[in-house]
Amino acid sequence: MIKLFVGLGNPGPDYEATRHNAGFWWIDALARELKVNLVPERSYYGLAGRTSVNGQSVWLLQPQTFMNLSGKSVASLARFFKIQPEEILVVHDELDLPPGQVKLKRGGSHAGHNGLRDIHAQLGSPNYWRLRIGIGHPGEKSEVANWVLKKPAPDQRTLIEDSIAHSLKAHTAMLAGDMDKATLLVHTTKPQRPKPPRPAAAG
């Protein structure tokens, strides 16, 4: 089962609504769902909250180290509570998926994402779960740094929030340790599209 849910982002109001903070948005939504308060935890370099599910402690974490040092926060909490990499879900923004799409996977490379890069290094393992929230790509590699630190357009923000709401439905399967079911839920639930109006009857 997932015992540590981590959302990646940058701290402070200047970054709150930027694409790079999509992981924070997901954890905020999960905290509301589970009625968990996130509070500063200096020992774990982040905002953290704990709840209990079937007698098992479950942590929510938003590292406050800035993105590039996220692993310091994740590893501190995971080591203290002896949480294994495969019991960790890291939620992060994903350039290679369009807004509205989200994917769940375990392991793999960090694909240049600096938050994941540091988590790899600090945990000493890539074997944790990742929930990849699509934010789209600016088209030019040179524009990526600016893109992730800007706010998405309102229609893109809506698509991202829809994908967060739908992927959040998989959290009960994650807590039950049924990651196959969680993956299926994440990959098959898409935001409902409005139905086109029915053509008027010929008169």
N, C-alpha and C positions, 0 to 999 in steps of 0.2 A: 504494500500500500504506500501511497505518497504520504510522508510524514512532514515534509518541508516544502511549502509552496513559496517560490521566490519570484518577485516581479522586478525586472530591471528598468532602470531609468536614472535620471539625474535629479538631485535634490534642489529645492528652492522654487519660488514662484516663477522665475524667468523660464524654467524648463517644463513647468507643470503640464502645459497643453501641447508640447512638441511631440513629433512622431516617435522620437527615441524613448518616450515615457509610456508607450503602449503597455508595457509590462506592469507598470505601476497602476494603470487604469484597471487592468484585469484583477490585480490583488485587491484594489479598493472595492471592486464589485464582489469579490469572494468574501471579503471582510464583512460587507453588508449582509450577504447571504447567510453567513455563519454567525453573525452578530459578535464579531471579534473587534476589539479596539486595538489599533496599532499605536504603540507608544515608543518613545526613544529608548533604546537599549544600548548603552555605550559599550558593553562587553561584546556586542555583535555588530557594532558599527552601522546600525540601521534602525528602522522602525519595525517593531516586531509585536506579534500577538500570538497567544496560545489558546487552543480550545481542546476539548476531549471528544473523541469519536469512538464509541464502543470501548471505552476504557483506555484508549491509546492517545497520547498527546500528539497534537498536530500543530505545527507552527506556520505562520504567515510572516514573510519578511520582505521589506523593501530596503535594500542597501542604501546608505546615505554617504557613500564613499566617492561618489561620481562613478560613471559607467566603467571607466578603465580599471578600477580597483574593486569591482563587485565581488571578486573571489575572496577577498579578505573577510568580507562580511559573511558570505555563505559558508566558507570553511570554518570560521570561528564558531558559528552556531551548530553546524553539522558535527564537528569534532566533539564539542562539549556534550552533546546529547547522543553521540554515537549513531548518527543517522548516515546510512550508506548512500553512495551516489545514486543507486537505482531507486532509492526512496525519496529522491529530490525531483521536483518539477521546477524548471526555470522558464518563466514566461518572458518573451522578448519580441521586439519589433523585427520584422523580416522584409528586407528589400526585395527579395525574389518572389514574393507573393503580392498580388494586387490587394488594395483595400477591400475588405469583405471576405477574404479567404483566410483560413487558419489551418495549420497542420500540427499534428502531434507525432513525435518520434523520440526514440532513445538512442543516445550515442551519436557518433559521427564527428565531423570536423567543426571548428568554430566558424568557418567560412568568412573569416575576416572581421567577425563581430567582436569588438574589443571587450565587451562584458563577458561573453562566452570564453574568449581567449584567457582572461584572468581566472575565471572559474575552473577551466581546464587545469591551469597551472597550480592553483591553490589546492584543489581537491586531489590533484595527481591522477585524475581519471576523466575521460570523456563520457562515462557510462551513466550519466544522469538523463532524465527526461527533459525534452524541450517542447514548449508550446509556442509555435511561431505565428505571430500575428502580422498579417500582411499590411504593409504601409505603402507598397508600390516603389518603383525605382524612378529617379529623375531622368534616366536615359543616358546621362554622361557620368562616367566614374568620378570625374573631377568635381561633380556637383553633389556627391553623396554626403559629404560632411555638412554642407549647408542644408541639404534636404532633411536629414534626420533631426536637425535642431530647429526646424521651422514647424509652425502649426499647420496641420492639414486643412485643406479647404473644407467648408461646412459639409458638402456632400460626401467627401472622403471620411471626415470624422464620423458621420452617421454610419457609413459602411463599416468602419472599424468598430464602432460601439455595437453594431448589430452582430458582428463576428464574435465579439467578447461575450455578449449575452448568450449566444448559441453555444459557444464552446464551454461556457460556465456550467451548462447542464451536465457536462461529463464529470464534474467534480465528485459526485456521489460514487460513481464507478471507480474513480481514482482512489478515493478513501477506502473503498472496499477491496482494493488491490486488483480489480478487474480491468487491466490496462487494454486488453483486446476490445472490451466493450467501450471503454473510454475513447479509444482510437476510432472505432466505428461511429460513435456519436459525434465526435469532432469532425470527421471527414464527410459525414452524410447529412448533417444538419446545416442547411443554408437559410439565410434570411428569406422570408416569404416575399415573393414579388407580387405586386398588385396584378390582378387578372385584367386582361384587356376588356373593354366594354363589348358586350354582345352586339353584333350588327343588327341594325333595325330591320324589322320584317318588311319585306317588299310590299308596297301597298298599291 
